[in-house]
Amino acid sequence: MKRESVAFGLAVLMITALPGFSEGKIILKTQRDKVSYAIGYGIGSDFKEKSIGINPNVLLKGITDALSGSTRSLTQAEMDQIMMSFSQDLQARQRESFEKARAVNRKEGSEFLEKNKLKEGVKVTPSGLQYRVVKEGTGDNPKPGDTVTVHYRGTLIDGTEFDSSYKRNQPATFSLAGVIRGWTEGLQLMKAGGTYELVIPSDLAYGERGAGHLIGPDAVLIFTVDLISIEKEG
């Protein structure tokens, strides 16, 4: 976490230190109250997700001292040094956590791909994409520049669902040129009306960067895709 991000978080948390704030149940009477709570909850969630251990009471004491102009318990030089060390430690822990998750995902992903390719009906393309025809469609296959409308469900190899257009009851429409490589390749194998299961190695998905909170580094992804329609380029 950069020092500026921490400073911003503490600044917006000052809103909750205004008169009338307490640790118990509060009544959100005004739009300002609601915005203040939403910002505070978001920051608290971010700290929790990143496993940043803070003492809320001491945090609020610092905010109160700054607002009231009271004598600070640490000099500015001391705070600068503390925050620099904190930032370095946090980055090191996050990097360690990232590398552990990456190693686990690589090992488990590789094992899953090896087993899955042996299942009945599963085919493997030269790129490593695995697919299984659930229902064959009719007509032409989409090309890279075409726009497709699909319903889909995406899961990790342990079954964790990270996205579903079915649950939103709203199909997705996009150009094949603007999605991950595994989708671009896999959708071109399909015809309108077809349903395929795509098992996408990490290098054809989001790679080491992952995506969002659920898709970690080097994660293998599984998609069930219904190709509803194709709109030809131009």
C-alpha positions as MATLAB code, in Angstrom:
seq = 'MKRESVAFGLAVLMITALPGFSEGKIILKTQRDKVSYAIGYGIGSDFKEKSIGINPNVLLKGITDALSGSTRSLTQAEMDQIMMSFSQDLQARQRESFEKARAVNRKEGSEFLEKNKLKEGVKVTPSGLQYRVVKEGTGDNPKPGDTVTVHYRGTLIDGTEFDSSYKRNQPATFSLAGVIRGWTEGLQLMKAGGTYELVIPSDLAYGERGAGHLIGPDAVLIFTVDLISIEKEG';
ca = [
       0.000    0.000    0.000;
       1.455    3.366   -0.923;
       1.764    6.018    1.737;
      -0.627    8.249   -0.212;
      -3.290    5.515   -0.151;
      -2.965    5.170    3.625;
      -3.144    8.934    4.024;
      -6.282    9.092    1.895;
      -7.885    6.316    3.905;
      -7.178    8.061    7.183;
      -8.418   11.356    5.794;
     -11.802   10.029    4.786;
     -12.066    8.171    8.083;
     -11.955   11.549    9.816;
     -15.559   11.992    8.768;
     -16.585    9.359   11.313;
     -14.767   11.184   14.121;
     -17.125   14.161   13.928;
     -19.456   14.870   16.887;
     -22.194   12.266   17.246;
     -20.041    9.339   16.179;
     -19.941    6.288   18.453;
     -18.915    2.662   18.201;
     -22.475    1.461   18.759;
     -25.403    1.441   16.410;
     -25.785    4.660   14.468;
     -28.681    6.140   12.550;
     -27.855    7.252    9.038;
     -30.083   10.303    8.797;
     -28.539   12.277    5.951;
     -26.833   11.587    2.643;
     -23.579   12.723    4.245;
     -24.053   10.110    6.982;
     -24.607    7.399    4.374;
     -21.601    8.454    2.288;
     -19.445    8.599    5.431;
     -20.485    5.099    6.468;
     -19.985    3.676    2.977;
     -16.472    5.150    2.755;
     -15.565    3.945    6.239;
     -16.896    0.446    5.599;
     -15.014    0.252    2.314;
     -11.752    1.220    3.967;
     -12.306   -1.220    6.827;
     -13.019   -4.004    4.341;
      -9.856   -3.136    2.428;
      -7.775   -3.289    5.608;
      -9.350   -6.633    6.520;
      -8.820   -8.118    3.060;
      -5.166   -7.093    3.084;
      -4.762   -8.407    6.647;
      -3.639   -4.992    7.866;
      -3.704   -5.131   11.645;
      -4.723   -1.810   13.193;
      -6.039   -0.752   16.581;
      -9.318    1.072   15.789;
      -9.277    2.994   19.073;
      -5.751    4.284   18.540;
      -6.629    5.073   14.921;
      -9.570    7.207   16.024;
      -7.390    8.869   18.698;
      -4.972    9.962   15.989;
      -7.836   11.314   13.882;
      -9.305   13.173   16.872;
      -5.931   14.700   17.767;
      -5.472   15.913   14.184;
      -8.961   17.436   14.050;
      -8.701   19.134   17.423;
      -5.131   20.298   17.040;
      -4.037   18.419   20.164;
      -0.405   17.619   20.835;
       0.587   14.650   18.710;
       1.997   11.501   20.298;
       4.583   11.068   17.538;
       6.670   13.598   15.659;
       6.211   13.962   11.914;
       9.646   12.434   11.356;
       8.688    9.438   13.507;
       5.411    8.966   11.640;
       7.169    9.184    8.281;
       9.641    6.484    9.330;
       6.906    4.281   10.779;
       4.784    4.503    7.643;
       7.764    3.784    5.418;
       8.602    0.655    7.394;
       4.933   -0.342    7.472;
       4.637    0.016    3.712;
       7.777   -2.024    3.071;
       6.635   -4.777    5.426;
       3.171   -4.863    3.867;
       4.570   -5.114    0.350;
       6.878   -7.955    1.400;
       4.014   -9.892    2.997;
       1.769   -9.338    0.000;
       4.512  -10.520   -2.349;
       5.068  -13.639   -0.245;
       1.342  -14.366   -0.227;
       1.199  -13.828   -3.998;
       4.070  -16.225   -4.676;
       2.540  -18.908   -2.440;
      -0.843  -18.623   -4.178;
       0.858  -18.681   -7.570;
       2.806  -21.848   -6.753;
      -0.321  -23.618   -5.466;
      -2.379  -22.583   -8.499;
       0.325  -23.718  -10.907;
       0.639  -27.143   -9.261;
      -3.095  -27.773   -8.847;
      -3.893  -26.309  -12.269;
      -1.358  -28.532  -14.017;
      -2.668  -31.635  -12.239;
      -6.261  -30.726  -13.117;
      -5.444  -30.218  -16.802;
      -3.639  -33.548  -16.996;
      -6.632  -35.395  -15.531;
      -9.285  -33.451  -17.403;
      -7.829  -34.075  -20.853;
      -8.327  -37.817  -20.319;
     -12.073  -37.463  -19.756;
     -14.471  -38.685  -22.398;
     -15.281  -36.083  -25.031;
     -12.539  -33.646  -24.054;
     -10.392  -32.307  -26.880;
      -7.176  -30.311  -26.633;
      -6.068  -27.662  -29.131;
      -2.388  -26.942  -29.944;
      -2.484  -23.927  -27.606;
      -3.506  -26.134  -24.669;
      -7.159  -25.070  -24.558;
      -9.407  -27.951  -23.522;
     -13.021  -28.128  -24.607;
     -15.979  -30.461  -24.565;
     -19.063  -30.220  -26.762;
     -22.181  -30.289  -24.599;
     -24.485  -29.416  -27.497;
     -23.482  -28.656  -31.077;
     -24.899  -25.576  -32.771;
     -25.611  -24.821  -36.416;
     -24.420  -22.336  -38.988;
     -21.137  -20.449  -39.230;
     -18.392  -20.134  -36.667;
     -17.603  -16.617  -35.410;
     -14.401  -14.924  -36.549;
     -12.002  -12.872  -34.374;
     -13.591   -9.538  -35.320;
     -17.196  -10.708  -34.893;
     -19.459   -9.757  -32.004;
     -21.121  -12.578  -30.087;
     -23.909  -12.802  -27.542;
     -23.497  -15.551  -24.958;
     -24.665  -16.895  -21.648;
     -21.877  -18.279  -19.486;
     -20.811  -19.504  -16.073;
     -17.229  -19.311  -14.887;
     -15.686  -21.335  -12.054;
     -12.314  -22.169  -10.599;
     -11.133  -25.782  -10.633;
     -12.471  -26.248   -7.078;
     -15.960  -25.274   -8.251;
     -15.945  -21.725   -6.872;
     -18.145  -19.599   -9.135;
     -16.684  -16.188   -9.948;
     -19.127  -15.005  -12.621;
     -22.443  -16.001  -14.187;
     -24.578  -14.248  -16.758;
     -27.307  -16.782  -15.956;
     -27.624  -15.412  -12.423;
     -27.860  -11.870  -13.777;
     -30.469  -13.114  -16.234;
     -28.675  -11.011  -18.828;
     -26.542  -12.454  -21.652;
     -23.228  -10.782  -22.458;
     -22.378   -9.239  -25.832;
     -18.783   -8.536  -26.830;
     -16.251   -8.632  -29.640;
     -14.074  -11.737  -29.780;
     -11.119   -9.398  -30.234;
     -11.606   -7.939  -26.756;
     -11.592  -10.966  -24.448;
      -9.047  -13.402  -23.017;
      -7.285  -15.629  -25.540;
      -9.038  -18.776  -24.355;
     -12.416  -17.200  -25.118;
     -11.299  -15.880  -28.489;
     -10.102  -19.338  -29.500;
     -12.857  -21.353  -27.849;
     -15.793  -19.325  -29.201;
     -14.453  -19.684  -32.746;
     -14.912  -23.454  -32.403;
     -18.618  -23.003  -31.699;
     -21.723  -22.362  -33.779;
     -24.801  -20.409  -32.725;
     -27.050  -22.477  -30.495;
     -24.169  -24.583  -29.225;
     -23.007  -25.174  -25.670;
     -19.362  -25.906  -24.870;
     -17.330  -26.403  -21.728;
     -14.010  -24.573  -21.982;
     -11.135  -25.358  -19.640;
      -8.656  -22.538  -20.049;
      -5.014  -22.724  -18.904;
      -3.786  -19.626  -17.098;
      -1.626  -18.450  -20.003;
      -4.791  -18.240  -22.130;
      -6.710  -16.545  -19.308;
      -5.426  -13.902  -16.855;
      -1.943  -15.293  -16.275;
       0.032  -14.313  -13.207;
      -1.901  -11.081  -12.664;
      -5.205  -12.835  -11.943;
      -8.439  -10.853  -11.921;
     -10.572   -9.499   -9.109;
     -10.713  -11.093   -5.680;
     -11.455  -14.679   -6.725;
      -9.223  -15.361   -9.726;
      -5.733  -15.715   -8.331;
      -2.382  -15.708  -10.156;
      -1.949  -18.462  -12.754;
      -5.449  -19.860  -12.140;
      -7.019  -22.360  -14.552;
     -10.596  -21.344  -15.412;
     -13.635  -23.383  -16.431;
     -16.474  -21.895  -18.459;
     -19.767  -23.295  -19.624;
     -20.746  -21.181  -22.641;
     -23.979  -20.978  -24.626;
     -23.386  -19.168  -27.927;
     -26.688  -17.410  -28.586;
     -25.931  -15.371  -31.694;
     -23.182  -14.005  -33.940;
     -22.987  -10.561  -35.498;
     -20.512  -10.502  -38.352;
     -17.861   -7.798  -38.470;
     -18.739   -4.874  -40.703;
];
